[in-house]
Amino acid sequence: MTATATASASASPLHSRSIFLGIDVGTGSARAVSVLNCVDIYIPVAPFGSQLIRGLQKWGSDSVLQPKRPPRGILFLPPEMTATATATATASASPLHSRSIFLGIDVGTGSARAGLFDEAGKLLGSASSPIQIWKEGDCVEQSSTDIWLAICTAVKRALSLSDVAGEEVAGIGFAATCSLVAVDSEGQPVSVSWSGDTRRNVIVWMDHRAVKQAERINSFNSPVLQYCGGSISPEMQPPKLLWVKENLQESWSMTWRWMDLSDWLSYKATGDDTRSLCTTVCKWTYLGHAHMQHVDENSSRDMEACGWDDDFWEEIGLRDLVDGHHSKIGRSVAFPGHALGCGLTSDAAKARNFELGLVTGTPVGTSLIDAHAGGVGVMESVPHSEGNGHTSSFYLVFYLLLYIVIISLSCHLLKYCSSESDDDDAICRRMVLVCGTSTCHMAVSRSKLFIPGVWGPFWSAMVPEVWLTEGGQSATGALLDYVVDNHVASSHLANHAASQNISLFQMLNNLLVQMMPDMGTPFIAALTADLHVLPDFHGNRSPIADPNAKGMVCGLNLDTSERQLALQYFATLQGLAYGTRHIIEHCNEHGHRIDTLFASGGLSKNALFIQEHADIIGCPIILPRESESVLLGAAILGAVASKKYSTLRDAMKALNAPGQVIHPSKDPRVKKYHDAKYRIFRQLYEQQLSHRSIMAEALS
């Protein structure tokens, strides 16, 4: 007798190929056979139950498919028959020559990037194009017109480099910095600049012009602020909106839509001004949990916005944004990945001078903030030895069927069968570091955790139906650039690096290694024993939440050599890692259980940066297979919009893949050293507060 189980159409989302597993229990062996791999485990006849499970486990670990691509069907055959499995293409299957490619677009602080990914999450090619930026004091501005042109340039280059036709792109997703865009009723730019230049209609995320407005908003102690770590940041949108109203009244009156940059990009592409649950919850004080009382990801992905707190907007002096059913800030809000409008408009696809080179109607997913896209692009990149969550549904299906066919396995089912809660528990022990110009620290939890000084909890802002905690450092890559570029030895060292065809930071890392024998240090971190940096040069976002914090350096001398530059760079890098340790410890003290880090972004490519973080924090750091995780996260939005996957989490599991794992040093001297420097790091801010108090008293 043969028992057959076939996956139903409503089960797991469709994969690019159908996989079948055959299981053969013979007299002396149990075998697990797939169409791509066969594993023989020769064992005694009794007890064969546990041995068969071992065979399944080995199949899962050895198969090129890996457990996150579960088989569609299982065949159980009696001992006298050989297990076989075949897959036949159905009439509805895609033609062999066709393929589904997903396009991710990421607008960072200095450039727009486009990346094309296949159904396995592999990057086929990418391109970037610079965008203009204006900086005047605390004011930082950009042009949405310039940004869109850069996107079009990057997309066309990426298509050409990847040898991908526009017709092959099955879905598009946008990610961008949490900058603020102003447009009029015709969708044209409205100036947000003192200059009145209409090109400058974007207040960049790092702009700190609204510090006083943020302080005033915080003085009201509105209940919504508990979902921002207890206080609102000048980098969020309400203070910036209040600043424009108070300082640029003409622009305020002309503006028809205020949008987060990533929402504006999807609006520009589709004509649909639906906002993202990610942007509105994280940067606009929208209450995602109020939204979710009426809708969930599977039943309906968008609806009329019901998470705005009108009392808050009236209290801070922005009652006019509530009028018209919140039309200026968002009448409808959607889950990330929800397909917008009718897809790409003909104007966006083929408009003169601004063409993307794509097909009209291509699905476009609701957007994400760039850091959150990085989280989506990396958070399921779990090595299989650690990925119990990937195997949970795999074992559940197998064990239920094995119980029916082989009664002796029943005791083993209880031991090995895991549930979705195991997967949920695993993801709640992870933190994603998206390390670029700034760094965002993102962790999720099933319970609502209010953590002073840390943004959130944000409901469904990144991963649907869990709470997001978001810490951050406002200047990381930007700070390292600042420290290096402003040193007198920088230009000479940069020329030396260029002559060796390596980056300036790689040259600095190499120089530090060369310095160890001369300085007699037992390990590289000890080079900075006399140099300490508090990296709050652009304020402290988390966990102190002090936008007035300043950077501090302790241990300078008159040395202006390249070696001294290397030490200042290294001490700053370590200071950033101590800041991340402070954030993680603070989160764990308030209910998180973070024990594994995932890193992405430009700084994750700096080996010294990552190793120092692992050593200082004491956690392993997992790097994704694809280093461009923000682009991948954006592409995943397109994959969900294309209906290839039914949920964002399904798409994450299918397209995320692990790369290298960086472990903390096992040398106890390294831990002792960093613990000592961390104590000094914490003392530096306390000293700064004391200095502030002394000077405030002197000036009173």
Secondary structure, DSSP 8 states (H G I E B T S, - for coil): --EEEE--TTSS---SS--EEEEEE-SSEEEEEESS-EEEEE--STTHHHHHHHHHHHHHHHSTT-TTS--SEEEEE-TTS---------TTS--TT---EEEEEEE-SSEEEEEEE-TT--EEEEEEEE---EEETTEEEE-HHHHHHHHHHHHHHHHHHHT--GGGEEEEEEEE-S-EEEE-TTS-B---STT--TT--EE-TT--TTHHHHHHHHHT--GGGGGBTTS--TTSHHHHHHHHHHH-HHHHHH-SEEEEHHHHHHHHHHS---EEHHHHHHHS---HHHHHTT--TTT-SEEE-----HHHHHHTT-GGGTHHHHTTT-SEEE-TT-B-TTSS-HHHHH-TTS--S--TT--EEEEEEHHHHHHHHHTT---TTT-HHHHHHHHHHHHHHHHHH-GGGHHHHHHH---HHHHHHHHTTEEEEEESSSEEEEEEESS----TTSEEEEETSSSTTSEEEEEEES-SHHHHHHHHHTSTTHHHHHHHHHHTT--HHHHHHHHHHHHHHHHT-SSGGGGGTT-EEE--TT-B-SSS-BTT---EEE---S--SHHHHHHHHHHHHHHHHHHHHHHHHHHHHTT----EEEEESGGGG-HHHHHHHHHHHTS-EEEESSS-HHHHHHHHHHHHHTTSSSSHHHHHHHH--EEEEE-----HHHHHHHHHHHHHHHHHHHHHHHHHHHHHHHH-
